[in-house]
Amino acid sequence: MPEFSICSNITQVQQVGYLTQKTIDILGLNRRLAPCDILIGPTNISHMRIEHESVFRQFFDQIPDVLEKPDYIGHHPDDESLQFMRVLPSGAILIVAVRMSKKGNIFVRSITELVIECE
C-alpha cells in the first residue's frame, strides 16, 4: 500500500488514504461501497482548522496514518460516516471521520480526539 502525505495549505483535492475491501467487509458495507481513494479538500481542511483547532494543530499530519492503520473502525448509522480510530503512543485516541460526497467520493470530514474522563 502506498504511503500518503498530507498538506494543510492545499488549493485542490488530494488523496490521503484508501478505503480497502477489508474495511468494507468488516463493516458489512459490501453492497454500498467499493474500494476507493480517501480524499481531502480545502473546504474540509478549513472546517477542521476552525471547528477542531487544537486537535488540528496537534494531529492533522497524522490523518494518513490513522486511515492506513486504525486500531478500531466504525460506521455511524445516522450520518453514514466511517470512523477510523487510532490509539497514539501518548495515549491520545484520534478519530478521523470520512463520508461520501454527493458525487460519490469519500472525503475526510473531521478529526477529533476522544477524551475519556474518569471520576
C-alpha positions in Angstrom: 0.0 0.0 0.0 1.4 3.4 -0.9 2.4 5.9 1.8 0.3 9.1 1.8 1.3 12.5 3.0 -0.9 15.5 3.7 -0.6 19.3 3.4 -2.8 21.8 5.2 -2.2 24.6 2.6 -3.7 23.0 -0.5 -5.8 24.6 -3.1 -7.1 21.4 -4.7 -8.2 17.9 -3.6 -5.5 15.5 -2.5 -5.6 11.7 -1.7 -4.8 10.9 1.9 -5.8 7.3 2.1 -7.5 4.3 0.5 -10.7 2.6 1.6 -9.9 -1.1 1.4 -12.1 -4.1 0.7 -11.1 -5.5 4.1 -12.5 -2.4 5.9 -15.7 -2.6 3.8 -16.1 -6.3 4.6 -15.5 -5.7 8.4 -18.2 -3.0 8.4 -20.6 -5.1 6.4 -21.0 -2.4 3.7 -20.3 -4.6 0.6 -23.5 -3.6 -1.1 -23.0 0.1 -0.6 -19.3 0.7 -1.1 -16.3 -0.3 -3.2 -12.6 0.2 -2.6 -11.7 3.8 -3.4 -9.4 6.7 -2.6 -10.0 8.8 0.5 -9.7 12.4 -0.3 -9.4 15.8 1.5 -10.0 19.2 0.1 -9.5 22.8 1.1 -13.1 23.1 2.4 -12.6 20.0 4.7 -9.3 21.4 6.0 -10.9 24.8 6.6 -13.7 23.2 8.6 -11.2 21.2 10.7 -9.0 24.2 11.3 -12.0 26.2 12.6 -14.1 23.6 14.4 -11.3 21.4 15.8 -8.5 23.9 16.1 -6.5 22.3 18.9 -6.7 18.8 17.5 -6.0 20.1 14.0 -2.8 21.8 15.1 -1.6 18.8 17.1 -2.6 15.9 14.9 -3.5 16.9 11.4 -0.4 15.4 9.8 -1.3 12.0 11.3 -4.5 11.6 9.3 -3.0 9.3 6.6 -1.5 7.1 9.4 -4.9 6.8 11.2 -6.6 5.9 7.9 -4.0 3.4 6.9 -3.5 1.6 10.3 -6.6 2.2 12.5 -6.9 0.3 15.8 -10.7 0.5 15.5 -13.2 1.3 12.7 -16.8 2.0 13.0 -19.9 3.0 10.9 -22.0 5.8 12.2 -25.6 4.9 11.2 -27.1 8.4 11.5 -24.8 10.3 9.1 -23.3 7.3 7.3 -19.8 8.3 8.2 -17.0 5.8 8.7 -14.8 6.4 11.7 -11.2 5.4 11.9 -9.7 5.4 15.4 -6.1 5.1 16.5 -4.5 5.0 19.9 -1.3 7.0 19.8 1.8 6.3 21.9 0.9 9.3 24.0 -2.4 7.6 24.9 -4.4 10.0 22.8 -7.2 8.4 20.8 -7.7 10.1 17.4 -10.9 9.7 15.4 -10.9 10.6 11.7 -14.4 10.6 10.2 -14.9 10.1 6.4 -18.1 10.4 4.5 -19.3 10.0 0.9 -19.9 13.2 -1.0 -23.0 13.7 -3.3 -20.7 12.8 -6.2 -19.7 9.5 -4.6 -16.2 10.4 -3.5 -15.1 9.6 0.1 -13.8 12.7 1.9 -12.2 13.2 5.3 -14.8 15.2 7.2 -13.3 15.8 10.7 -10.6 14.9 13.1 -11.3 14.7 16.8 -9.7 13.4 19.9 -11.6 11.1 22.1 -11.4 12.2 25.7 -12.3 9.8 28.4 -12.9 11.4 31.8 -12.8 9.1 34.8 -14.2 10.1 38.2 
